[in-house]
Amino acid sequence: MPDYIPFNRIFKDEDEKKAISEVLSGDNWHGDGPVGRRVEAYFCEWLNSRHAFLTTSCTHALEMAMMILEIGEGDEVIMPGFTFVSTANAVSMRGGKPIFADIRDDDLTIDTEDIARKITPATRAVIPVHYAGVSADFDEIRRVIDNRAVSIIEDAAQAVGAFWNGQALGTVGDIGCFSFHDTKNITCGEGGALLTQNDDFAEKAEWIREKGTNRTAFLRGEVDKYTWVSLGSSYVPSELLSAVLEVQLRKKDIILEKRKAMWNVYFESLRDIEQNGWITLPVTPPYAQTNYHIFHFIVRDQSDRDPLISAFRNAGIGASFHYIPLHNAPYARKFLDKPIILPKTEYLADSLIRLPLHPGLADRKEEIATRVHDVLTGYYKESG
């Protein structure tokens, strides 16, 4: 049996330990300290963002976004049904109603034609999800919104370091939300960030993540004491998490280079499998510059998905499927007036296979791609 290739592995060395030790040796472990502020300044410079706020998760960044917009009862927010539950929870927790749209069958981002069908006077926001680090089509989203008072909130959990027409994802919409979970390209274990170019939104973000107080203004010396000025919660990560994230950001270029190398070898190696009509390889539109977060392919026959995942795992390759569509989830019945069908979402969710992709694979990329190729050809030849 060949060695097992895990689906994900954190890219780390002794530098993360040293950074944590430095924080532990000091007296400032809480959040919004010098390390956290350095990281926020780094994001602003790197991504050309006016404001950046570290959070304890992307989930919390999305929740903050809904609080900034004051989403409430009767408000509708359109999002793809093919997304992680946090996208919908952030809306539901404020009393809003998630409206699930279909996805495109090429890059798996939100289908703007379905947004057009579902936008109403009650629509307050659209949340495009940049699946696999590939940008949604902002030109089409804006065309559909058509000067309505509808905000664009980017669920850029998978898209740190990816771009749309040269502009960093997370900075294109009104608010962008990142994840630094340990499955992401850049990680601190659990963490996130909220980015905005809107000064009013930024002021609200400061209050919300500091328990609804103006403590951040107090720390800047702008007020002589701080007090309760807004709804809020505790969304600021500790200096320990920020220190790990700062080290990871120093490695961002090598992380991207190694992920790109593995992604490209997968793509080239599997072209003949696609030409045989067995699978469809991922599509990157010309306006999107990906961060190579996920390598996936679509099987042409849904009945092949689960047996193929088993074949990969039996060969020591940690392949996996992805989201169960939210509109079919039990909890969705609470706010769906009636069952809905999202045909492309349902087909693609049952046809998608993700392959292992992390920096630790780059030095063995040809060998790993060959193993993947062998599993696929063996399976399809045997099944006829």
Order of alpha helices (4+ residues) and beta strands (2+ residues): alpha-alpha-beta-alpha-beta-alpha-beta-alpha-beta-alpha-beta-beta-beta-beta-beta-alpha-alpha-alpha-alpha-alpha-beta-beta-beta-alpha-alpha-beta-alpha
